[in-house]
Amino acid sequence: MDLLIADASILDGTGAPAFRGTVGVTGDRIAAVLPPGTAEPQAARRIEAEGLVLAPGFVDVHQHSDLSPFTEPSMDSYLRQGVTTCVVGNCGSSAFPAEGVPELAALAGSRGLEASWRTFGEYLEAVEACRPALNVGALVGHGTLREAVLGADQRRPPTAEEAAEMRRLLASALEEGALGLSTGLIYAPGLHASTQEIVELAAGLARRGGIYVSHVRGEGEQVFEAVAECIEIGRRTGVPAHLSHLKVEGRTMWGRAAELLERIDEARAAGADVSADQYPYTAWETELAAVLPPWVSAPELGAALADPDARARLERAIEEGEPGWESVGRSLGWDRVVLGSFPPEPELSGRAIAELAAERGVRPVELICELLLRDRFAGMLGHGMDEADVRTILARPDVAVASDGIAVSPDGPLGAFAVHPRYYGTFTRVLGRYVREERLLPLETAVRKMTALPAERFGLAGRGRIEPGAFADLVLFDPGTVADRATYERPHAFAEGIRLVVVNGRVAFDGEPGERAGRALRRGAR
Ligand SMILES: [Zn+2]
């Protein structure tokens, strides 16, 4: 054997209690799971686990690391919390088709990137050529498809020809290993799509076995309707539906997580095939441009501000919201909304919008427009959820743990910015704070929520379990010390208590970074 991890407390990912044993690895697979007292086979490398917990490497089905393999292939922020597989292409936004990704042009200049892929398969090959530290699977983003096919003219339904072209692109990607389709229905251009448009596109998943994954149309006052829409899309297409980063957001909604979960349970009882993931924090992070109402996109902002009538309407919308569209400022207050990444002036990152506006003697809405004009890709964090709601959802054994973050490094391009601490801390925060300190859920349940549960749901064959024949993606951690260290103030801090990470049979981290052995994962491939 190539590797032996001896005398571990093994959690196999299924939710079964821990058992003592030794795991042997040959090539990229788990070759044996040996009970105590079994004669130990010879191995090229033997690691003494000393009773620490050995689990399947964590499977994070909600990341936005689509371009991380190109910019930061070491993917440190996740490797160092025990993640071995990530799924990208979430929230309606993917790297394929490349014509639908405006950021690529901006990134290409600053980071020497080139979007050389013409097909989804070529994107996966390009990812693999970077030798990323983690395995990477990908969804196709509906917003990216729409942008690629409809171009700048997004406030209309696609024509029959355009809809057919979107279906063709999705089908080609599914043939080449895409895991499914994602939507981001609070973002342009996804928010311009009707339920019917999505149903017609998502129907293509049924034949090929992909999942429909959605950042729903609203997570605040509209969340009940928005979740119902996702479930309806699953029902009408006969496709498994998945709710991304499940939450109830905004002061008026606090305390209603249990009620939302009840609705989901009722739908399931009536036959709906629906699942969810969640990150364990009370703040969200997104692009600052999400404060703009549907009728103004970030590139159109300058023109809207130049027209006095449009400007007045825009300012009112940002402050108050509009029918069917929620204002972040109204639901939270600008004191709870914080500027995220902002390359033109990194010192401003991490400061609250209300505070920055007061300091400059302008209204929050004026400040926001100025920031967006300087950088339309600026980031924002909102302290929008209640801890009790986060706990209610986290306690559920059937909701996967996922981060919604980007794989970064402290010395990488985003290292200067106040990014969300979930990039570094999601999985170890659940294990340390919620399992060990608060005893909200048992360790074996938490590990299942990070491994077998999401891997099965997203069709990642051979991942997420410790059993002979499975891929040797493994994490060894100390349940007594495992913890997140990343905070909102100091987000670029690695997790603690992770001793060893193995990816496809290679030691990727053992206190020091090791081999980068991640692969592109194609749906169903074993
Ligand atoms: Zn999202």
Residues whose N, C-alpha, C, O or C-beta is under 5 A from the ligand:
A	BS01	ZN	C91 H215
